[in-house]
Amino acid sequence: MRVLYPFIAVLALIVVAFLGGKVTGLQYLLGVVLPYLAFGVFIVGFVSRVLNWAKSPVPFRIPTTCGQEKSLPWIKPDRLDCPSNKLEVLGRMILEIFLFRSLFRNTKAEIHDGPKLVYGSSKYLWLFALLFHYSFLVIVLRHLRLFTAPIPFFVPLIEFADGMLQIGAPRLYLTDSIFLAAIAFLFLRRLISRLVRYISLPADYFPLILIFAIGVTGLLMRYVYRVDIAAVKQLTAGLAAFSPTLPAGIHSIFFVHVTLVCTLMVYFPFSKLMHMGGVFLSPTRNMSNNNRAVRHINPWNDPAIKPHSYAAYEDEFREFMKDAGIPVEKE
């Protein structure tokens, strides 16, 4: 049921958009009104969530560390896993954002006969996640051709590098196949792995199915139905210029693709996909670990409440601690 409900939801979107794409009045709704509405929800939702996270106070240093902290001069610190200044934090963030370093360090744990707990490498997840995200980025950049005039100089360069193998006519872009393979892997991993399947919810399957459907409908437009690209360019350029015109004769599969993309944009700010913006504001990643060098005082402390040390606590409750069999430092 965790997979069936998201699948039915995406299938219903496809059917409704395909049928609506055959009706002139609904074509304008799907091709013009819905993109503007989805883009507005995406921008407002994205900004509001980022601002909400930015306003959340973090009174203590809580970075995730797994290396030697900076201490004595003759002890070598781990500058990336336990950064002690802003420059080291910057290096850590760059590797995290562009290379998914924490995911690269991911390990898997299995229980073997004995019983014995065995740890092993799990680099395949890092590899397919990296392929998915960068393929998605390249595909989005390629689509700038449809919204801009003149076309940015880097778009033809990306298209040339992406289609250098010249497979088929029109040529098959490498990122298209890599994108679908990567998203299929991430989906099958949730189905096949018993441990991952146990913690997966419908909210985990829905974006995977939705993004896969977006990729498939994009390929169908390019290689099967051969949608009129001039008409699509006229519509998308008009949307970008806020003077939309809806040409006649656009195939229904285009409206299916647009509807799925708009659904993803609306869903994005309210889902786990917001890790794209949240990674920059994660205190476990963007803070330095300098607790030994700097004393951090909670700004929320009420000045009327005096600190109560353990020594004072023991003086107050020593007899009760002895009666309960709790060890004390002073007799």
C-alpha positions as CSV (number, residue, x, y, z in Angstrom):
1,M,0.0,0.0,0.0
2,R,2.9,2.3,0.6
3,V,3.8,2.0,-3.1
4,L,0.3,1.5,-4.5
5,Y,-1.1,4.8,-3.3
6,P,1.6,7.0,-4.7
7,F,1.5,5.0,-8.0
8,I,-2.3,5.5,-8.2
9,A,-1.9,9.2,-7.5
10,V,0.7,9.7,-10.3
11,L,-1.3,7.6,-12.7
12,A,-4.4,9.7,-12.0
13,L,-2.4,12.9,-12.7
14,I,-1.3,11.4,-16.0
15,V,-4.8,10.4,-17.1
16,V,-6.4,13.7,-16.1
17,A,-3.7,15.7,-17.9
18,F,-3.8,13.5,-21.0
19,L,-7.5,13.9,-21.3
20,G,-7.4,17.6,-20.4
21,G,-4.7,18.2,-23.1
22,K,-7.3,17.2,-25.7
23,V,-9.7,20.0,-24.6
24,T,-8.9,23.6,-25.7
25,G,-10.2,25.2,-22.5
26,L,-8.3,22.8,-20.3
27,Q,-5.1,23.2,-22.4
28,Y,-4.9,26.8,-21.3
29,L,-5.5,25.8,-17.7
30,L,-2.7,23.1,-17.8
31,G,-0.3,25.0,-20.0
32,V,-0.5,28.5,-18.7
33,V,-2.4,28.9,-15.4
34,L,-1.0,25.8,-13.7
35,P,2.7,26.6,-14.4
36,Y,2.3,30.1,-13.0
37,L,0.4,28.8,-9.9
38,A,3.0,26.0,-9.4
39,F,5.9,28.4,-9.7
40,G,4.4,30.8,-7.3
41,V,3.8,28.1,-4.7
42,F,7.3,26.8,-5.2
43,I,9.0,30.2,-4.7
44,V,6.8,31.2,-1.7
45,G,7.1,27.8,-0.1
46,F,10.8,27.5,-0.6
47,V,11.6,31.0,0.7
48,S,9.3,30.6,3.7
49,R,10.8,27.3,4.8
50,V,14.3,28.6,4.4
51,L,13.5,31.8,6.4
52,N,11.8,29.7,9.1
53,W,14.9,27.6,9.4
54,A,17.1,30.6,9.4
55,K,15.1,32.1,12.3
56,S,15.5,29.0,14.4
57,P,18.0,29.7,17.2
58,V,20.9,27.3,17.7
59,P,22.3,28.2,21.2
60,F,24.9,25.5,21.2
61,R,27.6,24.1,18.9
62,I,26.1,20.8,17.6
63,P,28.2,19.8,14.6
64,T,28.3,16.2,13.6
65,T,31.9,15.0,14.1
66,C,33.8,11.8,13.5
67,G,37.4,12.8,13.7
68,Q,40.0,14.2,16.1
69,E,39.1,17.6,17.5
70,K,41.7,20.4,17.6
71,S,43.3,20.4,21.0
72,L,47.0,20.2,21.8
73,P,49.5,21.4,19.1
74,W,51.2,18.0,18.7
75,I,47.9,16.2,18.1
76,K,46.9,16.3,14.4
77,P,43.2,17.3,14.1
78,D,40.8,16.2,11.4
79,R,40.1,19.5,9.7
80,L,37.1,18.3,7.6
81,D,35.3,15.9,10.0
82,C,35.9,18.1,13.0
83,P,36.4,21.7,11.7
84,S,37.5,24.3,14.2
85,N,37.2,27.5,12.1
86,K,35.1,28.9,9.3
87,L,37.5,28.0,6.5
88,E,37.5,24.4,7.5
89,V,33.7,24.5,7.7
90,L,33.6,26.0,4.2
91,G,35.7,23.1,2.9
92,R,33.4,20.6,4.6
93,M,30.3,22.3,3.2
94,I,31.7,22.4,-0.4
95,L,32.5,18.6,-0.3
96,E,29.1,17.9,1.2
97,I,27.1,20.0,-1.3
98,F,28.9,19.1,-4.5
99,L,30.2,15.6,-3.8
100,F,27.9,14.2,-1.0
101,R,30.8,13.5,1.2
102,S,28.8,12.2,4.2
103,L,27.0,9.8,1.9
104,F,30.3,8.6,0.5
105,R,31.3,7.7,4.0
106,N,28.2,5.7,4.5
107,T,28.6,2.1,5.7
108,K,26.3,-0.8,6.0
109,A,26.0,-3.1,9.0
110,E,25.0,-6.8,8.8
111,I,24.7,-9.6,11.3
112,H,26.6,-12.8,10.3
113,D,26.8,-16.2,12.0
114,G,28.3,-15.9,15.5
115,P,26.4,-13.7,15.9
116,K,28.9,-11.1,14.6
117,L,28.2,-7.6,13.5
118,V,30.1,-6.8,10.3
119,Y,30.5,-3.3,8.8
120,G,31.1,-2.8,5.1
121,S,31.2,-0.2,2.4
122,S,28.0,1.1,0.8
123,K,29.3,3.3,-2.1
124,Y,26.7,2.3,-4.6
125,L,24.1,4.5,-2.9
126,W,26.5,7.5,-3.1
127,L,27.3,6.8,-6.8
128,F,23.7,6.6,-7.9
129,A,22.6,9.6,-5.8
130,L,25.4,11.6,-7.4
131,L,24.4,10.5,-10.9
132,F,20.8,11.3,-10.3
133,H,21.4,14.8,-8.9
134,Y,23.9,15.9,-11.6
135,S,21.8,14.4,-14.4
136,F,18.8,16.3,-13.1
137,L,20.9,19.5,-13.0
138,V,22.1,19.0,-16.6
139,I,18.6,18.3,-17.8
140,V,17.3,21.5,-16.1
141,L,20.1,23.6,-17.6
142,R,19.3,22.1,-21.1
143,H,15.7,23.2,-20.8
144,L,16.9,26.8,-20.5
145,R,16.9,26.7,-24.3
146,L,13.1,26.8,-24.2
147,F,12.7,29.8,-21.9
148,T,15.5,32.2,-23.0
149,A,16.3,34.3,-26.0
150,P,19.1,34.5,-26.7
151,I,20.1,31.1,-25.4
152,P,22.9,31.3,-22.7
153,F,26.3,30.4,-24.1
154,F,26.8,27.4,-21.9
155,V,23.6,25.6,-23.0
156,P,24.9,24.5,-26.4
157,L,28.1,23.4,-24.8
158,I,26.2,21.2,-22.3
159,E,24.1,19.8,-25.1
160,F,27.2,18.9,-27.2
161,A,28.9,17.2,-24.3
162,D,25.7,15.4,-23.2
163,G,25.0,14.1,-26.7
164,M,28.5,13.4,-27.9
165,L,27.9,9.8,-28.6
166,Q,25.3,10.7,-31.3
167,I,23.0,7.8,-30.5
168,G,19.8,7.8,-32.6
169,A,18.0,10.6,-34.4
170,P,17.2,12.8,-32.7
171,R,20.3,12.0,-30.6
172,L,19.9,10.4,-27.2
173,Y,21.4,12.5,-24.4
174,L,23.5,10.6,-21.9
175,T,21.9,12.2,-18.9
176,D,18.4,11.1,-20.0
177,S,19.4,7.4,-19.7
178,I,21.5,8.0,-16.6
179,F,18.7,9.9,-14.9
180,L,16.1,7.1,-15.5
181,A,18.6,4.4,-14.4
182,A,19.5,6.3,-11.2
183,I,15.9,7.0,-10.2
184,A,15.0,3.4,-10.9
185,F,17.8,2.2,-8.7
186,L,16.8,4.5,-5.8
187,F,13.2,3.2,-6.2
188,L,14.2,-0.5,-6.4
189,R,16.5,-0.1,-3.4
190,R,13.5,0.9,-1.3
191,L,11.6,-2.2,-2.5
192,I,14.3,-4.8,-2.3
193,S,16.2,-3.8,0.8
194,R,14.2,-5.2,3.8
195,L,15.6,-2.6,6.2
196,V,15.0,0.4,3.9
197,R,11.5,-0.9,3.0
198,Y,10.6,-1.0,6.6
199,I,11.3,2.7,7.2
200,S,9.9,3.9,3.9
201,L,6.6,5.8,3.8
202,P,4.3,6.8,0.9
203,A,6.0,10.2,1.0
204,D,9.3,8.5,0.1
205,Y,7.9,6.6,-2.9
206,F,5.7,9.4,-4.3
207,P,8.6,11.7,-5.5
208,L,10.5,8.8,-7.0
209,I,7.5,7.7,-9.0
210,L,6.6,11.2,-10.0
211,I,10.2,12.1,-11.1
212,F,10.4,8.8,-13.0
213,A,7.2,9.7,-14.8
214,I,8.5,13.1,-15.7
215,G,11.6,11.6,-17.3
216,V,9.5,9.0,-19.2
217,T,7.1,11.6,-20.6
218,G,10.0,13.8,-21.6
219,L,11.5,10.9,-23.6
220,L,8.1,10.1,-25.1
221,M,7.8,13.7,-26.3
222,R,11.3,13.6,-27.9
223,Y,11.4,10.2,-29.5
224,V,7.9,8.8,-29.8
225,Y,5.2,11.5,-30.3
226,R,7.6,14.2,-31.7
227,V,5.9,17.2,-30.2
228,D,6.1,20.4,-32.2
229,I,9.2,22.0,-30.5
230,A,8.5,25.4,-32.2
231,A,5.1,25.6,-30.7
232,V,6.5,24.5,-27.3
233,K,9.2,27.1,-27.5
234,Q,6.6,29.8,-28.3
235,L,4.5,28.8,-25.2
236,T,7.5,28.5,-22.8
237,A,9.1,31.7,-24.0
238,G,5.8,33.5,-23.6
239,L,5.5,32.1,-20.0
240,A,9.0,33.4,-19.2
241,A,8.1,36.8,-20.7
242,F,4.7,36.9,-18.9
243,S,2.9,37.2,-22.2
244,P,1.8,33.6,-22.7
245,T,0.2,32.4,-26.0
246,L,-1.0,28.9,-26.4
247,P,-0.4,27.6,-30.0
248,A,-2.7,25.0,-31.5
249,G,-1.7,21.5,-32.3
250,I,0.5,20.6,-29.2
251,H,0.2,16.9,-28.4
252,S,-1.5,15.9,-25.1
253,I,1.7,14.2,-23.9
254,F,3.2,17.7,-23.5
255,F,0.5,18.7,-21.1
256,V,1.0,15.5,-19.1
257,H,4.7,16.4,-18.8
258,V,3.9,19.9,-17.7
259,T,1.3,18.8,-15.2
260,L,3.8,16.3,-13.6
261,V,6.5,19.0,-13.4
262,C,4.1,21.4,-11.8
263,T,3.0,18.8,-9.3
264,L,6.7,18.3,-8.4
265,M,7.2,22.1,-8.0
266,V,4.1,22.4,-5.7
267,Y,5.1,19.3,-3.7
268,F,8.8,20.2,-3.4
269,P,8.8,22.9,-0.6
270,F,6.6,20.8,1.7
271,S,8.5,17.5,1.4
272,K,11.9,15.9,2.2
273,L,13.1,17.2,-1.2
274,M,13.8,20.5,0.7
275,H,17.1,19.1,1.8
276,M,18.3,21.0,-1.3
277,G,17.9,24.2,0.7
278,G,18.2,22.8,4.1
279,V,21.7,21.5,3.7
280,F,23.0,25.1,3.8
281,L,21.3,25.8,7.1
282,S,22.1,22.5,8.9
283,P,23.8,23.2,12.2
284,T,25.3,19.7,12.2
285,R,27.2,20.7,9.0
286,N,27.7,24.5,9.0
287,M,29.1,25.0,12.5
288,S,32.7,24.7,13.7
289,N,33.5,22.5,16.6
290,N,35.5,24.8,18.9
291,N,33.9,23.9,22.2
292,R,37.4,23.5,23.8
293,A,38.5,26.9,22.7
294,V,35.4,29.0,23.3
295,R,32.9,28.8,26.1
296,H,29.3,28.8,24.7
297,I,26.6,30.1,27.0
298,N,22.9,29.4,26.3
299,P,21.3,32.8,25.6
300,W,18.0,31.4,26.8
301,N,19.3,31.0,30.4
302,D,17.1,33.0,32.8
303,P,19.5,35.2,34.8
304,A,17.3,34.7,37.9
305,I,18.2,30.9,37.8
306,K,21.6,30.4,39.4
307,P,23.8,27.5,38.1
308,H,23.6,24.3,40.2
309,S,26.9,22.4,40.0
310,Y,27.1,18.7,40.6
311,A,29.1,19.3,43.8
312,A,26.2,21.5,45.1
313,Y,23.7,18.9,44.0
314,E,25.6,16.2,45.8
315,D,25.8,18.3,49.0
316,E,22.0,18.7,48.8
317,F,21.1,15.1,48.2
318,R,24.1,13.1,49.5
319,E,22.2,11.3,52.2
320,F,19.4,10.3,49.9
321,M,22.0,9.1,47.3
322,K,23.7,6.9,49.9
323,D,20.3,5.4,51.0
324,A,19.6,4.6,47.3
325,G,23.0,3.0,46.8
326,I,24.2,5.7,44.4
327,P,28.0,6.3,44.6
328,V,29.0,9.8,45.9
329,E,32.3,11.6,45.5
330,K,32.4,12.8,49.1
331,E,31.5,10.7,52.1
